[in-house]
Amino acid sequence: MTSKELLYIEDALGHAQYFQNKCQETLGQLQDAELKTCVQQMAQQNQQIYQSFLSLL
């Protein structure tokens, strides 16, 4: 893997972590159950993407 590819994966991991943090913050603020479910699903999908990137390393 080239250094440029590693930098891309590192950047993608950082974005995935940021998104995960924002999902958790948002879940703590939401009152609507339907919106909470939607955000939880997005967080789960994001976690799968994060794990996929980690597996590349």
Biopython code that builds the backbone (N, CA, C, O; Angstrom):
import numpy as np
from Bio.PDB.StructureBuilder import StructureBuilder

atoms = [
    (1, "MET", "N", (0.853, -1.164, 0.000)),
    (1, "MET", "CA", (0.000, 0.000, 0.000)),
    (1, "MET", "C", (0.902, 1.232, 0.000)),
    (1, "MET", "O", (1.887, 1.289, 0.736)),
    (2, "THR", "N", (0.561, 2.203, -0.821)),
    (2, "THR", "CA", (1.388, 3.404, -0.912)),
    (2, "THR", "C", (1.112, 4.326, 0.267)),
    (2, "THR", "O", (0.112, 4.182, 0.971)),
    (3, "SER", "N", (2.012, 5.266, 0.464)),
    (3, "SER", "CA", (1.822, 6.228, 1.557)),
    (3, "SER", "C", (0.587, 7.092, 1.315)),
    (3, "SER", "O", (-0.091, 7.487, 2.263)),
    (4, "LYS", "N", (0.295, 7.385, 0.057)),
    (4, "LYS", "CA", (-0.897, 8.176, -0.269)),
    (4, "LYS", "C", (-2.168, 7.398, 0.084)),
    (4, "LYS", "O", (-3.127, 7.973, 0.598)),
    (5, "GLU", "N", (-2.173, 6.113, -0.187)),
    (5, "GLU", "CA", (-3.325, 5.282, 0.152)),
    (5, "GLU", "C", (-3.509, 5.191, 1.666)),
    (5, "GLU", "O", (-4.634, 5.220, 2.165)),
    (6, "LEU", "N", (-2.412, 5.083, 2.383)),
    (6, "LEU", "CA", (-2.495, 5.047, 3.852)),
    (6, "LEU", "C", (-3.040, 6.361, 4.405)),
    (6, "LEU", "O", (-3.826, 6.363, 5.352)),
    (7, "LEU", "N", (-2.619, 7.481, 3.810)),
    (7, "LEU", "CA", (-3.135, 8.783, 4.241)),
    (7, "LEU", "C", (-4.637, 8.881, 3.981)),
    (7, "LEU", "O", (-5.378, 9.444, 4.786)),
    (8, "TYR", "N", (-5.077, 8.331, 2.852)),
    (8, "TYR", "CA", (-6.503, 8.336, 2.548)),
    (8, "TYR", "C", (-7.271, 7.530, 3.593)),
    (8, "TYR", "O", (-8.315, 7.973, 4.071)),
    (9, "ILE", "N", (-6.770, 6.366, 3.946)),
    (9, "ILE", "CA", (-7.447, 5.525, 4.939)),
    (9, "ILE", "C", (-7.454, 6.213, 6.302)),
    (9, "ILE", "O", (-8.457, 6.177, 7.015)),
    (10, "GLU", "N", (-6.347, 6.833, 6.658)),
    (10, "GLU", "CA", (-6.273, 7.566, 7.929)),
    (10, "GLU", "C", (-7.302, 8.696, 7.950)),
    (10, "GLU", "O", (-7.978, 8.904, 8.957)),
    (11, "ASP", "N", (-7.419, 9.415, 6.854)),
    (11, "ASP", "CA", (-8.388, 10.500, 6.746)),
    (11, "ASP", "C", (-9.814, 9.957, 6.857)),
    (11, "ASP", "O", (-10.650, 10.526, 7.559)),
    (12, "ALA", "N", (-10.081, 8.858, 6.162)),
    (12, "ALA", "CA", (-11.409, 8.249, 6.197)),
    (12, "ALA", "C", (-11.759, 7.784, 7.615)),
    (12, "ALA", "O", (-12.897, 7.937, 8.057)),
    (13, "LEU", "N", (-10.782, 7.217, 8.322)),
    (13, "LEU", "CA", (-11.016, 6.792, 9.707)),
    (13, "LEU", "C", (-11.352, 7.986, 10.592)),
    (13, "LEU", "O", (-12.237, 7.913, 11.446)),
    (14, "GLY", "N", (-10.641, 9.077, 10.379)),
    (14, "GLY", "CA", (-10.913, 10.290, 11.158)),
    (14, "GLY", "C", (-12.319, 10.807, 10.903)),
    (14, "GLY", "O", (-13.009, 11.211, 11.839)),
    (15, "HIS", "N", (-12.749, 10.798, 9.657)),
    (15, "HIS", "CA", (-14.104, 11.241, 9.335)),
    (15, "HIS", "C", (-15.145, 10.305, 9.943)),
    (15, "HIS", "O", (-16.171, 10.758, 10.449)),
    (16, "ALA", "N", (-14.884, 9.025, 9.894)),
    (16, "ALA", "CA", (-15.819, 8.052, 10.461)),
    (16, "ALA", "C", (-15.931, 8.227, 11.973)),
    (16, "ALA", "O", (-17.029, 8.133, 12.523)),
    (17, "GLN", "N", (-14.824, 8.477, 12.644)),
    (17, "GLN", "CA", (-14.858, 8.702, 14.092)),
    (17, "GLN", "C", (-15.624, 9.981, 14.427)),
    (17, "GLN", "O", (-16.404, 10.013, 15.378)),
    (18, "TYR", "N", (-15.397, 11.029, 13.643)),
    (18, "TYR", "CA", (-16.102, 12.297, 13.860)),
    (18, "TYR", "C", (-17.606, 12.082, 13.697)),
    (18, "TYR", "O", (-18.400, 12.544, 14.517)),
    (19, "PHE", "N", (-17.990, 11.379, 12.631)),
    (19, "PHE", "CA", (-19.405, 11.126, 12.383)),
    (19, "PHE", "C", (-20.014, 10.318, 13.522)),
    (19, "PHE", "O", (-21.139, 10.587, 13.943)),
    (20, "GLN", "N", (-19.279, 9.332, 14.022)),
    (20, "GLN", "CA", (-19.766, 8.507, 15.127)),
    (20, "GLN", "C", (-19.993, 9.362, 16.373)),
    (20, "GLN", "O", (-21.003, 9.213, 17.061)),
    (21, "ASN", "N", (-19.055, 10.251, 16.654)),
    (21, "ASN", "CA", (-19.201, 11.142, 17.805)),
    (21, "ASN", "C", (-20.429, 12.033, 17.653)),
    (21, "ASN", "O", (-21.174, 12.234, 18.612)),
    (22, "LYS", "N", (-20.644, 12.565, 16.454)),
    (22, "LYS", "CA", (-21.799, 13.424, 16.213)),
    (22, "LYS", "C", (-23.105, 12.647, 16.339)),
    (22, "LYS", "O", (-24.094, 13.178, 16.844)),
    (23, "CYS", "N", (-23.116, 11.412, 15.891)),
    (23, "CYS", "CA", (-24.311, 10.579, 16.053)),
    (23, "CYS", "C", (-24.629, 10.387, 17.529)),
    (23, "CYS", "O", (-25.784, 10.500, 17.940)),
    (24, "GLN", "N", (-23.607, 10.099, 18.323)),
    (24, "GLN", "CA", (-23.832, 9.882, 19.756)),
    (24, "GLN", "C", (-24.330, 11.161, 20.431)),
    (24, "GLN", "O", (-25.224, 11.103, 21.275)),
    (25, "GLU", "N", (-23.766, 12.304, 20.070)),
    (25, "GLU", "CA", (-24.236, 13.583, 20.619)),
    (25, "GLU", "C", (-25.693, 13.819, 20.246)),
    (25, "GLU", "O", (-26.504, 14.221, 21.080)),
    (26, "THR", "N", (-26.009, 13.566, 18.997)),
    (26, "THR", "CA", (-27.360, 13.795, 18.505)),
    (26, "THR", "C", (-28.358, 12.870, 19.184)),
    (26, "THR", "O", (-29.462, 13.291, 19.528)),
    (27, "LEU", "N", (-27.979, 11.618, 19.377)),
    (27, "LEU", "CA", (-28.876, 10.675, 20.047)),
    (27, "LEU", "C", (-29.250, 11.155, 21.445)),
    (27, "LEU", "O", (-30.376, 10.955, 21.900)),
    (28, "GLY", "N", (-28.302, 11.783, 22.113)),
    (28, "GLY", "CA", (-28.570, 12.291, 23.452)),
    (28, "GLY", "C", (-29.513, 13.479, 23.478)),
    (28, "GLY", "O", (-30.074, 13.808, 24.523)),
    (29, "GLN", "N", (-29.690, 14.123, 22.338)),
    (29, "GLN", "CA", (-30.523, 15.325, 22.275)),
    (29, "GLN", "C", (-31.897, 15.078, 21.659)),
    (29, "GLN", "O", (-32.810, 15.884, 21.839)),
    (30, "LEU", "N", (-32.048, 13.985, 20.942)),
    (30, "LEU", "CA", (-33.309, 13.733, 20.240)),
    (30, "LEU", "C", (-34.387, 13.217, 21.179)),
    (30, "LEU", "O", (-34.117, 12.447, 22.101)),
    (31, "GLN", "N", (-35.601, 13.653, 20.928)),
    (31, "GLN", "CA", (-36.757, 13.185, 21.683)),
    (31, "GLN", "C", (-37.623, 12.256, 20.833)),
    (31, "GLN", "O", (-38.263, 11.340, 21.352)),
    (32, "ASP", "N", (-37.635, 12.498, 19.546)),
    (32, "ASP", "CA", (-38.480, 11.738, 18.623)),
    (32, "ASP", "C", (-37.909, 10.334, 18.415)),
    (32, "ASP", "O", (-36.760, 10.183, 18.000)),
    (33, "ALA", "N", (-38.706, 9.322, 18.702)),
    (33, "ALA", "CA", (-38.245, 7.928, 18.623)),
    (33, "ALA", "C", (-37.879, 7.536, 17.195)),
    (33, "ALA", "O", (-36.922, 6.792, 16.982)),
    (34, "GLU", "N", (-38.626, 8.026, 16.228)),
    (34, "GLU", "CA", (-38.353, 7.684, 14.832)),
    (34, "GLU", "C", (-37.010, 8.262, 14.380)),
    (34, "GLU", "O", (-36.241, 7.592, 13.691)),
    (35, "LEU", "N", (-36.737, 9.490, 14.766)),
    (35, "LEU", "CA", (-35.454, 10.105, 14.431)),
    (35, "LEU", "C", (-34.302, 9.402, 15.143)),
    (35, "LEU", "O", (-33.230, 9.215, 14.567)),
    (36, "LYS", "N", (-34.529, 9.015, 16.393)),
    (36, "LYS", "CA", (-33.497, 8.289, 17.134)),
    (36, "LYS", "C", (-33.145, 6.981, 16.435)),
    (36, "LYS", "O", (-31.974, 6.622, 16.318)),
    (37, "THR", "N", (-34.165, 6.280, 15.976)),
    (37, "THR", "CA", (-33.940, 5.020, 15.277)),
    (37, "THR", "C", (-33.121, 5.255, 14.017)),
    (37, "THR", "O", (-32.202, 4.494, 13.714)),
    (38, "CYS", "N", (-33.456, 6.306, 13.288)),
    (38, "CYS", "CA", (-32.739, 6.635, 12.057)),
    (38, "CYS", "C", (-31.268, 6.926, 12.340)),
    (38, "CYS", "O", (-30.387, 6.432, 11.636)),
    (39, "VAL", "N", (-31.006, 7.719, 13.361)),
    (39, "VAL", "CA", (-29.627, 8.062, 13.718)),
    (39, "VAL", "C", (-28.878, 6.831, 14.217)),
    (39, "VAL", "O", (-27.697, 6.662, 13.913)),
    (40, "GLN", "N", (-29.543, 5.979, 14.971)),
    (40, "GLN", "CA", (-28.908, 4.740, 15.425)),
    (40, "GLN", "C", (-28.520, 3.852, 14.251)),
    (40, "GLN", "O", (-27.451, 3.242, 14.256)),
    (41, "GLN", "N", (-29.381, 3.779, 13.251)),
    (41, "GLN", "CA", (-29.071, 2.986, 12.059)),
    (41, "GLN", "C", (-27.872, 3.577, 11.310)),
    (41, "GLN", "O", (-27.004, 2.843, 10.838)),
    (42, "MET", "N", (-27.832, 4.900, 11.207)),
    (42, "MET", "CA", (-26.686, 5.542, 10.553)),
    (42, "MET", "C", (-25.404, 5.273, 11.319)),
    (42, "MET", "O", (-24.357, 5.029, 10.719)),
    (43, "ALA", "N", (-25.483, 5.318, 12.639)),
    (43, "ALA", "CA", (-24.304, 5.059, 13.471)),
    (43, "ALA", "C", (-23.821, 3.623, 13.286)),
    (43, "ALA", "O", (-22.616, 3.375, 13.233)),
    (44, "GLN", "N", (-24.749, 2.684, 13.189)),
    (44, "GLN", "CA", (-24.371, 1.281, 12.989)),
    (44, "GLN", "C", (-23.714, 1.075, 11.622)),
    (44, "GLN", "O", (-22.711, 0.369, 11.511)),
    (45, "GLN", "N", (-24.274, 1.684, 10.599)),
    (45, "GLN", "CA", (-23.686, 1.581, 9.266)),
    (45, "GLN", "C", (-22.295, 2.203, 9.247)),
    (45, "GLN", "O", (-21.364, 1.664, 8.649)),
    (46, "ASN", "N", (-22.173, 3.337, 9.907)),
    (46, "ASN", "CA", (-20.881, 4.002, 9.976)),
    (46, "ASN", "C", (-19.857, 3.136, 10.705)),
    (46, "ASN", "O", (-18.692, 3.088, 10.308)),
    (47, "GLN", "N", (-20.276, 2.461, 11.752)),
    (47, "GLN", "CA", (-19.381, 1.568, 12.496)),
    (47, "GLN", "C", (-18.883, 0.434, 11.609)),
    (47, "GLN", "O", (-17.722, 0.033, 11.694)),
    (48, "GLN", "N", (-19.763, -0.079, 10.760)),
    (48, "GLN", "CA", (-19.365, -1.135, 9.835)),
    (48, "GLN", "C", (-18.333, -0.610, 8.832)),
    (48, "GLN", "O", (-17.371, -1.304, 8.504)),
    (49, "ILE", "N", (-18.533, 0.590, 8.359)),
    (49, "ILE", "CA", (-17.584, 1.204, 7.429)),
    (49, "ILE", "C", (-16.242, 1.399, 8.124)),
    (49, "ILE", "O", (-15.189, 1.129, 7.548)),
    (50, "TYR", "N", (-16.289, 1.867, 9.356)),
    (50, "TYR", "CA", (-15.064, 2.092, 10.131)),
    (50, "TYR", "C", (-14.288, 0.777, 10.288)),
    (50, "TYR", "O", (-13.070, 0.743, 10.114)),
    (51, "GLN", "N", (-15.004, -0.296, 10.615)),
    (51, "GLN", "CA", (-14.367, -1.588, 10.776)),
    (51, "GLN", "C", (-13.773, -2.081, 9.458)),
    (51, "GLN", "O", (-12.720, -2.718, 9.447)),
    (52, "SER", "N", (-14.440, -1.788, 8.365)),
    (52, "SER", "CA", (-13.925, -2.177, 7.053)),
    (52, "SER", "C", (-12.600, -1.462, 6.765)),
    (52, "SER", "O", (-11.651, -2.074, 6.274)),
    (53, "PHE", "N", (-12.545, -0.174, 7.071)),
    (53, "PHE", "CA", (-11.311, 0.565, 6.873)),
    (53, "PHE", "C", (-10.189, 0.022, 7.764)),
    (53, "PHE", "O", (-9.045, -0.107, 7.328)),
    (54, "LEU", "N", (-10.530, -0.290, 9.008)),
    (54, "LEU", "CA", (-9.535, -0.844, 9.926)),
    (54, "LEU", "C", (-8.980, -2.167, 9.406)),
    (54, "LEU", "O", (-7.790, -2.451, 9.545)),
    (55, "SER", "N", (-9.837, -2.954, 8.818)),
    (55, "SER", "CA", (-9.397, -4.256, 8.324)),
    (55, "SER", "C", (-8.410, -4.105, 7.168)),
    (55, "SER", "O", (-7.627, -5.019, 6.909)),
    (56, "LEU", "N", (-8.434, -2.984, 6.478)),
    (56, "LEU", "CA", (-7.485, -2.740, 5.412)),
    (56, "LEU", "C", (-6.064, -2.555, 5.938)),
    (56, "LEU", "O", (-5.084, -2.778, 5.227)),
    (57, "LEU", "N", (-5.982, -2.149, 7.182)),
    (57, "LEU", "CA", (-4.666, -1.925, 7.778)),
    (57, "LEU", "C", (-4.129, -3.232, 8.281)),
    (57, "LEU", "O", (-3.025, -3.277, 8.824)),
]
sb = StructureBuilder()
sb.init_structure("model")
sb.init_model(0)
sb.init_chain("A")
sb.init_seg("    ")
for serial, (resi, resn, name, xyz) in enumerate(atoms, 1):
    if name == "N":
        sb.init_residue(resn, " ", resi, " ")
    sb.init_atom(name, np.array(xyz, "f"), 0.0, 1.0, " ", f" {name:<3s}", serial, name[0])
structure = sb.get_structure()
